[in-house]
């Protein structure tokens, strides 16, 4: 029974959300359910924060491997939480905007969170370069096409591309590397992106129907019923 109730709730909510899109008289039902979802999501944030503290605090207490990272995580979480809830150093007091200029929350976001985000993106550049090196090796026809297209796009984003093909007359300007790079991005690349998005949409529809009809129950844990 404890597994049937969530399945019934999922079926009712999913059916109402679908019907509210196609039947204007119950359009407001979908909006009401979205509000309920936001309310439930608030409790999910509490559970997520509590779970984070529980796991990393236990790791710090037992001094497991890399427990120092867990200590930094817990400390950063608590300081950021206090800065946001108590509006520390907020010029407008407790009723002011949480991200007001001069507040501890705003300073931590600008001086710690943003630099850390930039560092992560900078590190990702090395992983992208490594993956590109492995993917762009001309081992077969598909890899060769990918290599040529990527080389044209990269060259078309630099002044060298214009200098190298600037001599081509305007009647054949499509052969100029910058214009050719634009064509690749707006035609073959866009067509591929749309095909991927269509595939993703079909996958979402298929999974949604499985959830609504109770075929997919992995979100409930191990189902022995």
CNS distance restraints for C-alpha pairs under 8 A (distance, minus, plus):
assign (resid   1 and name CA) (resid   5 and name CA) 6.33 0.50 0.50
assign (resid   2 and name CA) (resid   6 and name CA) 7.33 0.50 0.50
assign (resid   3 and name CA) (resid   7 and name CA) 6.57 0.50 0.50
assign (resid   3 and name CA) (resid 220 and name CA) 7.11 0.50 0.50
assign (resid   4 and name CA) (resid   8 and name CA) 6.15 0.50 0.50
assign (resid   5 and name CA) (resid   9 and name CA) 6.20 0.50 0.50
assign (resid   6 and name CA) (resid  10 and name CA) 6.03 0.50 0.50
assign (resid   7 and name CA) (resid  11 and name CA) 6.15 0.50 0.50
assign (resid   7 and name CA) (resid 212 and name CA) 7.61 0.50 0.50
assign (resid   7 and name CA) (resid 214 and name CA) 5.87 0.50 0.50
assign (resid   7 and name CA) (resid 217 and name CA) 7.92 0.50 0.50
assign (resid   8 and name CA) (resid  12 and name CA) 6.20 0.50 0.50
assign (resid   9 and name CA) (resid  13 and name CA) 6.04 0.50 0.50
assign (resid  10 and name CA) (resid  14 and name CA) 5.83 0.50 0.50
assign (resid  10 and name CA) (resid 211 and name CA) 7.24 0.50 0.50
assign (resid  10 and name CA) (resid 212 and name CA) 5.79 0.50 0.50
assign (resid  11 and name CA) (resid  15 and name CA) 5.94 0.50 0.50
assign (resid  11 and name CA) (resid 211 and name CA) 7.60 0.50 0.50
assign (resid  11 and name CA) (resid 212 and name CA) 4.47 0.50 0.50
assign (resid  11 and name CA) (resid 213 and name CA) 6.25 0.50 0.50
assign (resid  11 and name CA) (resid 214 and name CA) 7.32 0.50 0.50
assign (resid  12 and name CA) (resid  16 and name CA) 6.13 0.50 0.50
assign (resid  12 and name CA) (resid 212 and name CA) 7.91 0.50 0.50
assign (resid  13 and name CA) (resid  17 and name CA) 6.20 0.50 0.50
assign (resid  13 and name CA) (resid  33 and name CA) 7.51 0.50 0.50
assign (resid  14 and name CA) (resid  18 and name CA) 6.25 0.50 0.50
assign (resid  14 and name CA) (resid 212 and name CA) 5.83 0.50 0.50
assign (resid  15 and name CA) (resid  19 and name CA) 6.08 0.50 0.50
assign (resid  15 and name CA) (resid 212 and name CA) 7.28 0.50 0.50
assign (resid  16 and name CA) (resid  20 and name CA) 5.90 0.50 0.50
assign (resid  16 and name CA) (resid  29 and name CA) 7.15 0.50 0.50
assign (resid  16 and name CA) (resid  30 and name CA) 6.65 0.50 0.50
assign (resid  17 and name CA) (resid  21 and name CA) 6.73 0.50 0.50
assign (resid  17 and name CA) (resid  29 and name CA) 7.50 0.50 0.50
assign (resid  17 and name CA) (resid  30 and name CA) 5.03 0.50 0.50
assign (resid  17 and name CA) (resid  33 and name CA) 7.64 0.50 0.50
assign (resid  18 and name CA) (resid  22 and name CA) 7.09 0.50 0.50
assign (resid  19 and name CA) (resid  23 and name CA) 5.85 0.50 0.50
assign (resid  19 and name CA) (resid  26 and name CA) 7.54 0.50 0.50
assign (resid  20 and name CA) (resid  24 and name CA) 6.55 0.50 0.50
assign (resid  20 and name CA) (resid  25 and name CA) 7.77 0.50 0.50
assign (resid  20 and name CA) (resid  26 and name CA) 5.17 0.50 0.50
assign (resid  20 and name CA) (resid  27 and name CA) 4.37 0.50 0.50
assign (resid  20 and name CA) (resid  28 and name CA) 7.26 0.50 0.50
assign (resid  20 and name CA) (resid  29 and name CA) 6.45 0.50 0.50
assign (resid  20 and name CA) (resid  30 and name CA) 5.50 0.50 0.50
assign (resid  21 and name CA) (resid  27 and name CA) 6.30 0.50 0.50
assign (resid  21 and name CA) (resid  30 and name CA) 7.66 0.50 0.50
assign (resid  23 and name CA) (resid  27 and name CA) 6.44 0.50 0.50
assign (resid  26 and name CA) (resid  30 and name CA) 7.38 0.50 0.50
assign (resid  27 and name CA) (resid  31 and name CA) 7.10 0.50 0.50
assign (resid  28 and name CA) (resid  32 and name CA) 6.21 0.50 0.50
assign (resid  29 and name CA) (resid  33 and name CA) 6.15 0.50 0.50
assign (resid  30 and name CA) (resid  34 and name CA) 6.18 0.50 0.50
assign (resid  31 and name CA) (resid  35 and name CA) 6.41 0.50 0.50
assign (resid  32 and name CA) (resid  36 and name CA) 6.42 0.50 0.50
assign (resid  33 and name CA) (resid  37 and name CA) 6.17 0.50 0.50
assign (resid  34 and name CA) (resid  38 and name CA) 6.37 0.50 0.50
assign (resid  35 and name CA) (resid  39 and name CA) 6.39 0.50 0.50
assign (resid  36 and name CA) (resid  40 and name CA) 6.26 0.50 0.50
assign (resid  37 and name CA) (resid  41 and name CA) 6.03 0.50 0.50
assign (resid  38 and name CA) (resid  42 and name CA) 6.44 0.50 0.50
assign (resid  39 and name CA) (resid  43 and name CA) 7.11 0.50 0.50
assign (resid  40 and name CA) (resid  44 and name CA) 6.49 0.50 0.50
assign (resid  41 and name CA) (resid  45 and name CA) 6.39 0.50 0.50
assign (resid  42 and name CA) (resid  46 and name CA) 6.71 0.50 0.50
assign (resid  43 and name CA) (resid  47 and name CA) 6.29 0.50 0.50
assign (resid  44 and name CA) (resid  48 and name CA) 5.99 0.50 0.50
assign (resid  45 and name CA) (resid  49 and name CA) 6.06 0.50 0.50
assign (resid  46 and name CA) (resid  50 and name CA) 6.04 0.50 0.50
assign (resid  47 and name CA) (resid  51 and name CA) 5.97 0.50 0.50
assign (resid  48 and name CA) (resid  52 and name CA) 6.14 0.50 0.50
assign (resid  49 and name CA) (resid  53 and name CA) 6.31 0.50 0.50
assign (resid  50 and name CA) (resid  54 and name CA) 6.08 0.50 0.50
assign (resid  51 and name CA) (resid  55 and name CA) 6.11 0.50 0.50
assign (resid  52 and name CA) (resid  56 and name CA) 6.14 0.50 0.50
assign (resid  52 and name CA) (resid  74 and name CA) 7.95 0.50 0.50
assign (resid  53 and name CA) (resid  57 and name CA) 5.56 0.50 0.50
assign (resid  53 and name CA) (resid  74 and name CA) 6.32 0.50 0.50
assign (resid  54 and name CA) (resid  58 and name CA) 6.10 0.50 0.50
assign (resid  55 and name CA) (resid  59 and name CA) 6.37 0.50 0.50
assign (resid  56 and name CA) (resid  60 and name CA) 6.17 0.50 0.50
assign (resid  56 and name CA) (resid  67 and name CA) 7.85 0.50 0.50
assign (resid  56 and name CA) (resid  70 and name CA) 5.08 0.50 0.50
assign (resid  56 and name CA) (resid  71 and name CA) 7.12 0.50 0.50
assign (resid  56 and name CA) (resid  73 and name CA) 7.57 0.50 0.50
assign (resid  56 and name CA) (resid  74 and name CA) 6.73 0.50 0.50
assign (resid  57 and name CA) (resid  61 and name CA) 6.05 0.50 0.50
assign (resid  57 and name CA) (resid  70 and name CA) 7.25 0.50 0.50
assign (resid  57 and name CA) (resid  71 and name CA) 7.39 0.50 0.50
assign (resid  57 and name CA) (resid  74 and name CA) 7.10 0.50 0.50
assign (resid  58 and name CA) (resid  62 and name CA) 6.13 0.50 0.50
assign (resid  59 and name CA) (resid  63 and name CA) 5.73 0.50 0.50
assign (resid  59 and name CA) (resid  64 and name CA) 5.47 0.50 0.50
assign (resid  59 and name CA) (resid  67 and name CA) 5.79 0.50 0.50
assign (resid  59 and name CA) (resid  70 and name CA) 6.83 0.50 0.50
assign (resid  60 and name CA) (resid  64 and name CA) 6.77 0.50 0.50
assign (resid  60 and name CA) (resid  67 and name CA) 5.11 0.50 0.50
assign (resid  60 and name CA) (resid  68 and name CA) 7.17 0.50 0.50
assign (resid  60 and name CA) (resid  70 and name CA) 6.34 0.50 0.50
assign (resid  60 and name CA) (resid  71 and name CA) 6.07 0.50 0.50
assign (resid  63 and name CA) (resid  67 and name CA) 5.36 0.50 0.50
assign (resid  66 and name CA) (resid  70 and name CA) 7.20 0.50 0.50
assign (resid  67 and name CA) (resid  71 and name CA) 6.30 0.50 0.50
assign (resid  68 and name CA) (resid  72 and name CA) 6.35 0.50 0.50
assign (resid  69 and name CA) (resid  73 and name CA) 6.18 0.50 0.50
assign (resid  70 and name CA) (resid  74 and name CA) 6.16 0.50 0.50
assign (resid  71 and name CA) (resid  75 and name CA) 6.06 0.50 0.50
assign (resid  72 and name CA) (resid  76 and name CA) 5.92 0.50 0.50
assign (resid  73 and name CA) (resid  77 and name CA) 6.02 0.50 0.50
assign (resid  74 and name CA) (resid  78 and name CA) 6.16 0.50 0.50
assign (resid  75 and name CA) (resid  79 and name CA) 6.15 0.50 0.50
assign (resid  76 and name CA) (resid  80 and name CA) 6.00 0.50 0.50
assign (resid  77 and name CA) (resid  81 and name CA) 5.97 0.50 0.50
assign (resid  78 and name CA) (resid  82 and name CA) 6.05 0.50 0.50
assign (resid  79 and name CA) (resid  83 and name CA) 6.05 0.50 0.50
assign (resid  80 and name CA) (resid  84 and name CA) 6.17 0.50 0.50
assign (resid  80 and name CA) (resid 105 and name CA) 6.47 0.50 0.50
assign (resid  80 and name CA) (resid 108 and name CA) 7.66 0.50 0.50
assign (resid  81 and name CA) (resid  85 and name CA) 6.06 0.50 0.50
assign (resid  82 and name CA) (resid  86 and name CA) 5.55 0.50 0.50
assign (resid  82 and name CA) (resid  87 and name CA) 7.51 0.50 0.50
assign (resid  82 and name CA) (resid  88 and name CA) 7.50 0.50 0.50
assign (resid  83 and name CA) (resid  87 and name CA) 5.33 0.50 0.50
assign (resid  83 and name CA) (resid  88 and name CA) 5.13 0.50 0.50
assign (resid  83 and name CA) (resid 103 and name CA) 7.92 0.50 0.50
assign (resid  83 and name CA) (resid 104 and name CA) 5.79 0.50 0.50
assign (resid  83 and name CA) (resid 105 and name CA) 5.12 0.50 0.50
assign (resid  84 and name CA) (resid  88 and name CA) 7.41 0.50 0.50
assign (resid  84 and name CA) (resid  98 and name CA) 5.92 0.50 0.50
assign (resid  84 and name CA) (resid 105 and name CA) 5.86 0.50 0.50
assign (resid  86 and name CA) (resid  94 and name CA) 6.41 0.50 0.50
assign (resid  87 and name CA) (resid  93 and name CA) 6.64 0.50 0.50
assign (resid  87 and name CA) (resid  94 and name CA) 5.39 0.50 0.50
assign (resid  87 and name CA) (resid  96 and name CA) 7.60 0.50 0.50
assign (resid  87 and name CA) (resid  98 and name CA) 6.13 0.50 0.50
assign (resid  87 and name CA) (resid 103 and name CA) 6.92 0.50 0.50
assign (resid  87 and name CA) (resid 104 and name CA) 7.48 0.50 0.50
assign (resid  87 and name CA) (resid 105 and name CA) 7.43 0.50 0.50
assign (resid  88 and name CA) (resid 103 and name CA) 6.14 0.50 0.50
assign (resid  88 and name CA) (resid 104 and name CA) 5.68 0.50 0.50
assign (resid  88 and name CA) (resid 105 and name CA) 7.45 0.50 0.50
assign (resid  89 and name CA) (resid  93 and name CA) 7.67 0.50 0.50
assign (resid  89 and name CA) (resid 102 and name CA) 6.72 0.50 0.50
assign (resid  89 and name CA) (resid 103 and name CA) 4.70 0.50 0.50
assign (resid  89 and name CA) (resid 104 and name CA) 5.75 0.50 0.50
assign (resid  90 and name CA) (resid  94 and name CA) 7.19 0.50 0.50
assign (resid  90 and name CA) (resid  96 and name CA) 6.90 0.50 0.50
assign (resid  90 and name CA) (resid  97 and name CA) 7.95 0.50 0.50
assign (resid  90 and name CA) (resid  98 and name CA) 7.53 0.50 0.50
assign (resid  90 and name CA) (resid 100 and name CA) 6.52 0.50 0.50
assign (resid  90 and name CA) (resid 101 and name CA) 7.70 0.50 0.50
assign (resid  90 and name CA) (resid 102 and name CA) 6.35 0.50 0.50
assign (resid  90 and name CA) (resid 103 and name CA) 4.27 0.50 0.50
assign (resid  90 and name CA) (resid 104 and name CA) 7.10 0.50 0.50
assign (resid  91 and name CA) (resid  96 and name CA) 7.50 0.50 0.50
assign (resid  91 and name CA) (resid 100 and name CA) 7.41 0.50 0.50
assign (resid  91 and name CA) (resid 101 and name CA) 7.79 0.50 0.50
assign (resid  91 and name CA) (resid 102 and name CA) 6.78 0.50 0.50
assign (resid  91 and name CA) (resid 103 and name CA) 6.83 0.50 0.50
assign (resid  92 and name CA) (resid  96 and name CA) 4.63 0.50 0.50
assign (resid  92 and name CA) (resid  97 and name CA) 7.50 0.50 0.50
assign (resid  92 and name CA) (resid 100 and name CA) 7.95 0.50 0.50
assign (resid  96 and name CA) (resid 100 and name CA) 7.13 0.50 0.50
assign (resid  98 and name CA) (resid 103 and name CA) 7.53 0.50 0.50
assign (resid  98 and name CA) (resid 105 and name CA) 6.86 0.50 0.50
assign (resid  98 and name CA) (resid 106 and name CA) 7.63 0.50 0.50
assign (resid  99 and name CA) (resid 103 and name CA) 6.72 0.50 0.50
assign (resid  99 and name CA) (resid 105 and name CA) 6.16 0.50 0.50
assign (resid  99 and name CA) (resid 106 and name CA) 4.94 0.50 0.50
assign (resid 100 and name CA) (resid 106 and name CA) 6.46 0.50 0.50
assign (resid 101 and name CA) (resid 106 and name CA) 6.31 0.50 0.50
assign (resid 101 and name CA) (resid 107 and name CA) 7.84 0.50 0.50
assign (resid 102 and name CA) (resid 106 and name CA) 6.67 0.50 0.50
assign (resid 102 and name CA) (resid 107 and name CA) 6.66 0.50 0.50
assign (resid 103 and name CA) (resid 107 and name CA) 6.28 0.50 0.50
assign (resid 104 and name CA) (resid 108 and name CA) 6.01 0.50 0.50
assign (resid 105 and name CA) (resid 109 and name CA) 6.15 0.50 0.50
assign (resid 106 and name CA) (resid 110 and name CA) 6.14 0.50 0.50
assign (resid 107 and name CA) (resid 111 and name CA) 5.73 0.50 0.50
assign (resid 107 and name CA) (resid 112 and name CA) 7.84 0.50 0.50
assign (resid 108 and name CA) (resid 112 and name CA) 5.23 0.50 0.50
assign (resid 108 and name CA) (resid 113 and name CA) 6.54 0.50 0.50
assign (resid 109 and name CA) (resid 113 and name CA) 4.76 0.50 0.50
assign (resid 109 and name CA) (resid 114 and name CA) 6.16 0.50 0.50
assign (resid 110 and name CA) (resid 114 and name CA) 5.41 0.50 0.50
assign (resid 110 and name CA) (resid 115 and name CA) 7.48 0.50 0.50
assign (resid 111 and name CA) (resid 115 and name CA) 6.45 0.50 0.50
assign (resid 112 and name CA) (resid 116 and name CA) 6.12 0.50 0.50
assign (resid 113 and name CA) (resid 117 and name CA) 6.15 0.50 0.50
assign (resid 114 and name CA) (resid 118 and name CA) 6.19 0.50 0.50
assign (resid 115 and name CA) (resid 119 and name CA) 6.10 0.50 0.50
assign (resid 116 and name CA) (resid 120 and name CA) 6.24 0.50 0.50
assign (resid 117 and name CA) (resid 121 and name CA) 6.35 0.50 0.50
assign (resid 118 and name CA) (resid 122 and name CA) 6.10 0.50 0.50
assign (resid 119 and name CA) (resid 123 and name CA) 6.19 0.50 0.50
assign (resid 120 and name CA) (resid 124 and name CA) 6.19 0.50 0.50
assign (resid 121 and name CA) (resid 125 and name CA) 6.53 0.50 0.50
assign (resid 122 and name CA) (resid 126 and name CA) 7.43 0.50 0.50
assign (resid 123 and name CA) (resid 127 and name CA) 6.99 0.50 0.50
assign (resid 124 and name CA) (resid 128 and name CA) 6.09 0.50 0.50
assign (resid 125 and name CA) (resid 129 and name CA) 6.09 0.50 0.50
assign (resid 126 and name CA) (resid 130 and name CA) 6.16 0.50 0.50
assign (resid 127 and name CA) (resid 131 and name CA) 6.09 0.50 0.50
assign (resid 128 and name CA) (resid 132 and name CA) 5.92 0.50 0.50
assign (resid 129 and name CA) (resid 133 and name CA) 6.15 0.50 0.50
assign (resid 130 and name CA) (resid 134 and name CA) 6.53 0.50 0.50
assign (resid 131 and name CA) (resid 135 and name CA) 6.07 0.50 0.50
assign (resid 132 and name CA) (resid 136 and name CA) 5.67 0.50 0.50
assign (resid 133 and name CA) (resid 137 and name CA) 6.54 0.50 0.50
assign (resid 135 and name CA) (resid 143 and name CA) 6.97 0.50 0.50
assign (resid 136 and name CA) (resid 143 and name CA) 5.90 0.50 0.50
assign (resid 136 and name CA) (resid 144 and name CA) 7.20 0.50 0.50
assign (resid 136 and name CA) (resid 146 and name CA) 6.46 0.50 0.50
assign (resid 136 and name CA) (resid 147 and name CA) 4.89 0.50 0.50
assign (resid 137 and name CA) (resid 143 and name CA) 6.37 0.50 0.50
assign (resid 137 and name CA) (resid 144 and name CA) 7.22 0.50 0.50
assign (resid 137 and name CA) (resid 147 and name CA) 7.04 0.50 0.50
assign (resid 138 and name CA) (resid 143 and name CA) 5.02 0.50 0.50
assign (resid 138 and name CA) (resid 144 and name CA) 4.51 0.50 0.50
assign (resid 138 and name CA) (resid 147 and name CA) 6.82 0.50 0.50
assign (resid 139 and name CA) (resid 143 and name CA) 6.08 0.50 0.50
assign (resid 139 and name CA) (resid 144 and name CA) 7.05 0.50 0.50
assign (resid 140 and name CA) (resid 144 and name CA) 6.14 0.50 0.50
assign (resid 141 and name CA) (resid 145 and name CA) 6.27 0.50 0.50
assign (resid 142 and name CA) (resid 146 and name CA) 6.28 0.50 0.50
assign (resid 143 and name CA) (resid 147 and name CA) 6.04 0.50 0.50
assign (resid 144 and name CA) (resid 148 and name CA) 6.15 0.50 0.50
assign (resid 145 and name CA) (resid 149 and name CA) 6.07 0.50 0.50
assign (resid 146 and name CA) (resid 150 and name CA) 6.02 0.50 0.50
assign (resid 147 and name CA) (resid 151 and name CA) 6.08 0.50 0.50
assign (resid 148 and name CA) (resid 152 and name CA) 6.21 0.50 0.50
assign (resid 149 and name CA) (resid 153 and name CA) 6.23 0.50 0.50
assign (resid 149 and name CA) (resid 181 and name CA) 7.93 0.50 0.50
assign (resid 149 and name CA) (resid 184 and name CA) 7.45 0.50 0.50
assign (resid 150 and name CA) (resid 154 and name CA) 6.05 0.50 0.50
assign (resid 151 and name CA) (resid 155 and name CA) 5.97 0.50 0.50
assign (resid 152 and name CA) (resid 156 and name CA) 5.81 0.50 0.50
assign (resid 152 and name CA) (resid 177 and name CA) 6.37 0.50 0.50
assign (resid 152 and name CA) (resid 178 and name CA) 7.99 0.50 0.50
assign (resid 152 and name CA) (resid 180 and name CA) 7.42 0.50 0.50
assign (resid 152 and name CA) (resid 181 and name CA) 5.87 0.50 0.50
assign (resid 153 and name CA) (resid 157 and name CA) 6.42 0.50 0.50
assign (resid 153 and name CA) (resid 177 and name CA) 7.89 0.50 0.50
assign (resid 153 and name CA) (resid 178 and name CA) 7.59 0.50 0.50
assign (resid 153 and name CA) (resid 180 and name CA) 7.92 0.50 0.50
assign (resid 153 and name CA) (resid 181 and name CA) 4.66 0.50 0.50
assign (resid 153 and name CA) (resid 182 and name CA) 7.73 0.50 0.50
assign (resid 153 and name CA) (resid 184 and name CA) 7.72 0.50 0.50
assign (resid 154 and name CA) (resid 158 and name CA) 7.14 0.50 0.50
assign (resid 155 and name CA) (resid 159 and name CA) 7.99 0.50 0.50
assign (resid 155 and name CA) (resid 160 and name CA) 6.75 0.50 0.50
assign (resid 155 and name CA) (resid 161 and name CA) 5.15 0.50 0.50
assign (resid 155 and name CA) (resid 177 and name CA) 7.12 0.50 0.50
assign (resid 155 and name CA) (resid 178 and name CA) 7.57 0.50 0.50
assign (resid 156 and name CA) (resid 160 and name CA) 7.72 0.50 0.50
assign (resid 156 and name CA) (resid 161 and name CA) 4.98 0.50 0.50
assign (resid 156 and name CA) (resid 162 and name CA) 7.26 0.50 0.50
assign (resid 156 and name CA) (resid 177 and name CA) 5.23 0.50 0.50
assign (resid 156 and name CA) (resid 178 and name CA) 4.07 0.50 0.50
assign (resid 156 and name CA) (resid 179 and name CA) 7.54 0.50 0.50
assign (resid 156 and name CA) (resid 180 and name CA) 7.63 0.50 0.50
assign (resid 156 and name CA) (resid 181 and name CA) 5.55 0.50 0.50
assign (resid 157 and name CA) (resid 161 and name CA) 7.26 0.50 0.50
assign (resid 157 and name CA) (resid 178 and name CA) 6.73 0.50 0.50
assign (resid 157 and name CA) (resid 181 and name CA) 7.96 0.50 0.50
assign (resid 158 and name CA) (resid 162 and name CA) 7.61 0.50 0.50
assign (resid 159 and name CA) (resid 163 and name CA) 6.36 0.50 0.50
assign (resid 160 and name CA) (resid 164 and name CA) 5.94 0.50 0.50
assign (resid 161 and name CA) (resid 165 and name CA) 6.38 0.50 0.50
assign (resid 161 and name CA) (resid 176 and name CA) 7.73 0.50 0.50
assign (resid 161 and name CA) (resid 177 and name CA) 5.47 0.50 0.50
assign (resid 161 and name CA) (resid 178 and name CA) 6.18 0.50 0.50
assign (resid 162 and name CA) (resid 166 and name CA) 5.15 0.50 0.50
assign (resid 162 and name CA) (resid 176 and name CA) 6.98 0.50 0.50
assign (resid 162 and name CA) (resid 177 and name CA) 6.58 0.50 0.50
assign (resid 162 and name CA) (resid 178 and name CA) 6.38 0.50 0.50
assign (resid 163 and name CA) (resid 167 and name CA) 7.98 0.50 0.50
assign (resid 164 and name CA) (resid 177 and name CA) 7.99 0.50 0.50
assign (resid 165 and name CA) (resid 175 and name CA) 7.74 0.50 0.50
assign (resid 165 and name CA) (resid 176 and name CA) 5.15 0.50 0.50
assign (resid 165 and name CA) (resid 177 and name CA) 6.34 0.50 0.50
assign (resid 166 and name CA) (resid 176 and name CA) 6.68 0.50 0.50
assign (resid 168 and name CA) (resid 172 and name CA) 6.51 0.50 0.50
assign (resid 168 and name CA) (resid 173 and name CA) 6.52 0.50 0.50
assign (resid 168 and name CA) (resid 175 and name CA) 7.34 0.50 0.50
assign (resid 168 and name CA) (resid 176 and name CA) 6.59 0.50 0.50
assign (resid 169 and name CA) (resid 173 and name CA) 6.23 0.50 0.50
assign (resid 172 and name CA) (resid 176 and name CA) 7.64 0.50 0.50
assign (resid 173 and name CA) (resid 179 and name CA) 6.87 0.50 0.50
assign (resid 174 and name CA) (resid 179 and name CA) 5.41 0.50 0.50
assign (resid 174 and name CA) (resid 180 and name CA) 5.54 0.50 0.50
assign (resid 174 and name CA) (resid 183 and name CA) 7.94 0.50 0.50
assign (resid 175 and name CA) (resid 179 and name CA) 6.91 0.50 0.50
assign (resid 175 and name CA) (resid 180 and name CA) 5.86 0.50 0.50
assign (resid 176 and name CA) (resid 180 and name CA) 5.96 0.50 0.50
assign (resid 177 and name CA) (resid 181 and name CA) 5.97 0.50 0.50
assign (resid 178 and name CA) (resid 182 and name CA) 6.35 0.50 0.50
assign (resid 179 and name CA) (resid 183 and name CA) 6.21 0.50 0.50
assign (resid 180 and name CA) (resid 184 and name CA) 6.22 0.50 0.50
assign (resid 181 and name CA) (resid 185 and name CA) 6.29 0.50 0.50
assign (resid 182 and name CA) (resid 186 and name CA) 6.09 0.50 0.50
assign (resid 183 and name CA) (resid 187 and name CA) 5.70 0.50 0.50
assign (resid 183 and name CA) (resid 188 and name CA) 7.77 0.50 0.50
assign (resid 184 and name CA) (resid 188 and name CA) 5.49 0.50 0.50
assign (resid 184 and name CA) (resid 189 and name CA) 5.97 0.50 0.50
assign (resid 185 and name CA) (resid 189 and name CA) 4.92 0.50 0.50
assign (resid 185 and name CA) (resid 190 and name CA) 6.27 0.50 0.50
assign (resid 186 and name CA) (resid 190 and name CA) 5.33 0.50 0.50
assign (resid 187 and name CA) (resid 191 and name CA) 6.02 0.50 0.50
assign (resid 188 and name CA) (resid 192 and name CA) 6.22 0.50 0.50
assign (resid 189 and name CA) (resid 193 and name CA) 6.20 0.50 0.50
assign (resid 190 and name CA) (resid 194 and name CA) 6.16 0.50 0.50
assign (resid 191 and name CA) (resid 195 and name CA) 6.27 0.50 0.50
assign (resid 192 and name CA) (resid 196 and name CA) 6.23 0.50 0.50
assign (resid 193 and name CA) (resid 197 and name CA) 6.15 0.50 0.50
assign (resid 194 and name CA) (resid 198 and name CA) 6.08 0.50 0.50
assign (resid 195 and name CA) (resid 199 and name CA) 6.22 0.50 0.50
assign (resid 196 and name CA) (resid 200 and name CA) 6.15 0.50 0.50
assign (resid 197 and name CA) (resid 201 and name CA) 6.05 0.50 0.50
assign (resid 198 and name CA) (resid 202 and name CA) 6.21 0.50 0.50
assign (resid 199 and name CA) (resid 203 and name CA) 6.17 0.50 0.50
assign (resid 200 and name CA) (resid 204 and name CA) 6.13 0.50 0.50
assign (resid 201 and name CA) (resid 205 and name CA) 6.18 0.50 0.50
assign (resid 202 and name CA) (resid 206 and name CA) 6.08 0.50 0.50
assign (resid 203 and name CA) (resid 207 and name CA) 6.09 0.50 0.50
assign (resid 204 and name CA) (resid 208 and name CA) 5.91 0.50 0.50
assign (resid 205 and name CA) (resid 209 and name CA) 6.16 0.50 0.50
assign (resid 206 and name CA) (resid 210 and name CA) 6.32 0.50 0.50
assign (resid 207 and name CA) (resid 211 and name CA) 6.21 0.50 0.50
assign (resid 207 and name CA) (resid 216 and name CA) 7.74 0.50 0.50
assign (resid 208 and name CA) (resid 212 and name CA) 6.08 0.50 0.50
assign (resid 209 and name CA) (resid 213 and name CA) 5.93 0.50 0.50
assign (resid 210 and name CA) (resid 214 and name CA) 6.02 0.50 0.50
assign (resid 210 and name CA) (resid 215 and name CA) 4.90 0.50 0.50
assign (resid 210 and name CA) (resid 216 and name CA) 5.19 0.50 0.50
assign (resid 211 and name CA) (resid 215 and name CA) 6.10 0.50 0.50
assign (resid 211 and name CA) (resid 216 and name CA) 5.04 0.50 0.50
assign (resid 211 and name CA) (resid 217 and name CA) 6.88 0.50 0.50
assign (resid 217 and name CA) (resid 221 and name CA) 7.30 0.50 0.50
assign (resid 217 and name CA) (resid 223 and name CA) 7.07 0.50 0.50
assign (resid 218 and name CA) (resid 222 and name CA) 6.71 0.50 0.50
assign (resid 218 and name CA) (resid 223 and name CA) 7.46 0.50 0.50
